[in-house]
Each structure stands twice: as C-alpha cells, then as structure tokens.
C-alpha cells in the first residue's frame, strides 16, 4: 500500500461502519489510487468509496521556481552553443552540416564530390600568388582526379565566369614531373592535343567549345583567375 498523509479514520461503533474524513490525501511517488484495508472486517475500500478526494502531491513554490530556472539555463546554453558555431572560409565544416565553407568565402563557393571548390574570378593572379591565396583559407589550387570532375569543372568555369583558370598541377623543377600541390598522385590527365608543349611549367584549365580537352601548360608568371579545392 502507498504511503498516505493527513488521512484520519474515525471508528463510530458497531457493524464495521467507518466514517472517513474528506481530507485531501497526498500520495508520494505514484499516481495510482491507493486502497484502504479494514483488518477487522477484512474489507477493502477505494478512496472514492470512502469519500476521500485524491490528488497528486503539490510542488513547493521554491522547487517549481528552481526547476524552471534550470530549464531556462539549459535552453539558453543550447541556443548560445548554436549561435557560436559559424561557418567561416577555412576548408573545414565548422557547423557540422556536412558542407564545407558554404558561407564566409570571398570567391564563389560550391560543394561537390565531397569537396569544396572556390571559383575565384575577382582578381587574376600569377600561379604562385593564386596558390598562396588558396593556402590562406586551407585550400590548394584545384586537384582534378576523374573525368567526371574534369567535365564538371570545365562547365563550372564557364558558369562562374572564371575563363582560363589556374589549377594545382605544376612541373617540378627538380625532376621535371607534373605534380599536384595537394600531394595527390597524378593518375588522371586531360591534355589538349600536342600538350604539354613545354610552353610553361604550370597548367591552366582552358574552356574551349571546339575542344573537349582543355588542359594547357603555360608560363607561371602570367595572371589568371583560379580555382581552389579542399577535401581530398
């Protein structure tokens, strides 16, 4: 049987008749209706049969205020945590939404192939300056690893008005091998016909409607728009 407070049972006489005072009964820890057992008659009464009003225990005003204050603090902490996480241009998914740098970059930012790309068409730069700019935000000049990515980049170069654009492919001065600045191996290429032609040591992505192959080697000091990428 559940514990009861303020329950008064008054025995009036014979025949096992009992009068129960109609006081409020507080039941702690359970909302089930308790029963009253008369050991003399072996009879069991419900509170309603006994004419007693059953209500759950009230909360102390101070307890209610403390609980409310705690909930408000917890809610505020959650809001503050969400507000503090802002996406910035750094090559990292700061807000955890599965996208990298969808906000905060000066260049046009696009997420694709699980990578983040920056199409920089504001100021043309030399190859070295373009690579340095990408590095500032945690990127490299773009690495191209598949024909699907290559085709998409060629289309995007036109869409975002980048024109002839620097990529991260450059001929190493020590061994004369073409290498990506991201450090990935060169496993895919798409040179134009008769390229590379030793015109330069840096590769530009050249959009040419009459030619499906758009990789061209050119001198690195020339200024071009450029594409950065990260996520490899």
N, C-alpha and C positions, 0 to 999 in steps of 0.2 A: 504494500500500500504506500502511496506517495505521502510525504510529509505535509501536514496541514498546520496553518497558523490561525489563531483567533477563532477557533471552532469551539462552540460551547454546547454541550449536550446536557439537557436537564431531564432527570427522571422524575415523572409526576406521580407514579403509583403503580397499580397493578396492570395485568393483561399486556405487559410489554409495550405499552404505548409511550412513545417518546416525543418530546417537542424539541425541535432543533431551532436555535435562534437564527434568524435570517441575516446573518452577518456575511460579509464578503470573505470568501476563502481564497487565500493565495497559495498557489502550488508552484514550487520552485523546480526548474529544470525539466518540466514536462508539461505538455498541453492536454494530455489525456484526462478524461473525467475520472477522478478517484471514486471509490466506493466506501461506504461505511458499514462495518460488520458488527452486528449485535451479538455478543457472545452468549447472552442469557437466552435468547430465543433462536440463536443460530440463523438469524435472518440478515440479509444484505440489502442495503438501501443505496440508491444513487443519490447524488446531491439534489437533483431536481425533485425526487420523491420526498426528500427531507425538507424541501422548501428553501434550499440554500443556493445563493447566487454564486456561480463560479466565474472567476475572471483570472487571466494571467497576471503575474506579479508586475507591478509598475516599476519603471526605472527611476532611479534617483535623478533629479534635475541636473546635478553636477555630472553624473555619469553620462547622461544624454549629451550635455554640452561638450564633454571631453571627447566622446566618440565622434561627434560632428566636426569638432576642430581637427581631429586626427584625419578624418576623411578629406577635409579641405586641404590639409597639408599634403597628403598623398596625391590628390588630384593636381595640386599646384606643381608638385615635383615632376609629375609626368609631363605637364604642359611645358615647363621650363626645359626639360630634357629634350623634347621635340623641337622647341624653338632654337635651342643651342646648336643643333645639328644642321648646318647649312652646307649645300653643295658649292664647292669652290673649284677653280680650274687648277687641278694638281695631279691629274691622272689617276685619281682614287675615287671610289664610290663612297663619298662621305656620309650620305644619308641612308645608305643601305637599301636603296630601292631597286638594285640590280643594274642601274645605269651609271656610267662614268661621266662626270662633268657636264651634265645636261644644263647646268647654269654656271655663270661666272666667267666664261671664256670670251675673249675679245674676238677670236676667229669663229667662223661658223662651225658649230659642234654637231656631230652626228654619231650615234651609236649603231654599229652593225658588226656582224661576225664576231660577237663577244668582244669587240674592240671599240675604242673611242677614237674618232678622227676629227682633226681640226683643219678646215679649209680656210687658209689664210690669204685673203685677197685684198688686204688693206694697203700694204706697202711691200713692193718687191725687194728681195734681199739677195745677197750672194749666198752660195751654198753653205759656207761656214757660218754666216750670220743667221741663216734660216735654221740650221741645226742647233745653234746656241739658243735661239728663241724657243724652239720646241723643248730643249732641255730645261729651260727656266720653269716650265709647267709640268715637268715629269714625263715629257714625251721625247720621241726621236722623230726625225723625218721618216715618212711613211715606209713601212716594210710591206712588200707585196708577196704573198705566198701561194696564191692559187689563181687560176684563170678566171674564176667567178669573181673573186675580189678585184682582180685587174680590170675586168669589164665594168664592174660597178664604179670603180674609181674613175675610169675614163668618162663614164656617163656623168658622174657627180662633178667632175672637173668642169664640164660644160654648164651643168645646172647652177653651180655656185660661182660661175664666172672667174675661175682660177686661171684658165688659159694654160700656157705652158707652166708646169709646176715641178719644183724640185722634189725628188724622192730621197730616201736614205741610202741609195746604192752609190758606192764610190770605189774607184780603183785604188787599192792600197799602194802607197809609194814604195813599200819595201819589197813586195813580191808580185806586184802588178796583177793581183787578183781582185775581182769585184766582190765587195763585201757590204752587208747591211750594217748600218750604225747601231741597230738594235742588238746585234750579236748573233742573229739567226743565220743559219747557213743559206747560201743561195741555191735553192732547189728548183726554183721556177724562174724563167725569164721570158720576155716577150719583146725582143729587139725588133726594130724595123728592119726592112731588107737592107743588107750591107752594113748593119750596125752590130756592135760598136765599131766606129770607124777611126778611132784614135783622135777624134777632134777635141776630146777633153776627158777628164777623169771623173766627172760627175754625171749622173743620169737624171734626165728630165722626162716627165710624163707629158707627151705631146699629143694633143687632141687633133686628129686629122680625119675628117669624114671619109676621105678616099683611101685610107689605110687603116686596117684593123689593128696592126701592130704599132704601138705608139711610144716605145722606149727609144730614147735617143741620148747618146753621150755628147757632152758639151763642156766647154771650159767653166770651171767652178766659180770664177770671179764674176761672171755675168749675173745680173739680178733677175730673179723670177719670183712669182708667187710660189706658195709651197703648201704641202700637206704634211701634217704631223699625225702620228698614231701612237697608241699605247694599248697594253692589254695582252701582249704576246707572251 
